[in-house]
Amino acid sequence: MTEAKKSLKRTLIGKVVSDKRSKTVTVLIERRVKHELYGKIVGKSSKYHAHDETGQFKTGDMIEITESRPISKTKNWVATRLVEKASAV
C-alpha cells in the first residue's frame, strides 16, 4: 500500500500565555461545549506546557501543539507550527 498513514497523535491549536520558562511555552486551549444537564454552551479551557526547542514562540501567538512522549514531569506536548503571530500593540 502506498497510502499516507494518518498520524495517531492529537493536535490542538491555542494561544501562548507564557514564554518565561526555558524551552517551554504555556498554551491555553479554549473550547466551547454544551452543558450536560442544562444544554447551555459554556466555554472551557485547559493549559498545556509544550516543548519549544528554539524559543521562537512568544506570548500572544496562536500555535499548534502535538502530543508526544513525556519530556518532563509536566510536558507531554511539542509546539509544531505558528498559526498566527501576535499582533503588535
C-alpha positions in Angstrom: 0.0 0.0 0.0 1.2 3.5 -0.9 -1.4 5.4 1.1 -0.1 8.1 3.6 -0.6 6.9 7.1 -2.7 9.2 9.3 -0.9 10.3 12.5 -2.4 9.0 15.7 -1.1 11.9 17.7 -3.5 14.6 18.8 -3.0 18.2 17.7 -4.5 21.3 19.3 -4.5 25.0 18.5 -4.2 27.6 21.2 -2.7 30.8 22.4 0.7 31.1 24.1 0.1 32.7 27.5 3.6 32.4 28.9 7.1 32.0 27.5 9.1 32.7 30.6 10.5 29.2 31.0 13.5 27.9 29.1 12.4 25.8 26.0 8.8 25.7 27.3 5.7 27.6 26.4 2.3 27.5 28.2 -0.6 27.2 25.8 -4.2 28.0 26.6 -6.7 25.8 24.7 -10.2 27.2 24.8 -13.2 25.2 23.6 -17.0 25.5 23.7 -19.1 22.6 24.8 -22.7 22.0 25.6 -23.5 21.7 29.4 -24.6 18.1 30.1 -27.7 18.9 32.2 -28.8 22.4 31.1 -27.8 22.4 27.4 -26.2 25.8 27.5 -23.0 26.4 25.6 -20.2 27.1 28.0 -16.5 27.9 27.5 -13.9 25.5 28.9 -10.2 26.0 28.9 -7.1 23.9 29.6 -3.4 24.9 29.9 -0.7 22.7 28.5 3.1 23.0 28.7 4.7 22.5 25.3 8.3 22.0 24.3 9.7 24.9 22.2 13.3 24.0 21.5 14.3 27.2 19.7 12.3 29.6 21.8 10.6 31.1 18.7 7.1 31.4 20.1 6.2 34.4 22.1 3.2 35.4 24.3 0.1 36.1 22.3 1.0 33.8 19.3 -1.5 31.2 18.1 0.3 27.9 17.7 -0.3 24.2 17.0 0.8 21.7 19.6 1.2 17.9 19.0 1.1 15.2 21.6 4.4 13.4 22.3 6.2 11.2 24.7 6.7 12.7 28.2 9.5 15.3 28.1 9.4 16.3 31.7 7.0 16.0 34.7 4.5 18.4 33.1 5.4 18.4 29.4 3.8 15.9 27.0 3.3 18.2 24.1 5.6 19.8 21.4 5.0 23.1 19.7 4.9 22.3 16.0 3.9 25.4 14.0 3.0 29.0 14.2 -0.7 29.6 13.1 -0.9 33.3 13.7 1.7 35.8 15.0 0.7 38.0 18.0 -0.5 41.4 16.9 1.8 44.3 18.0 0.0 46.6 20.4 
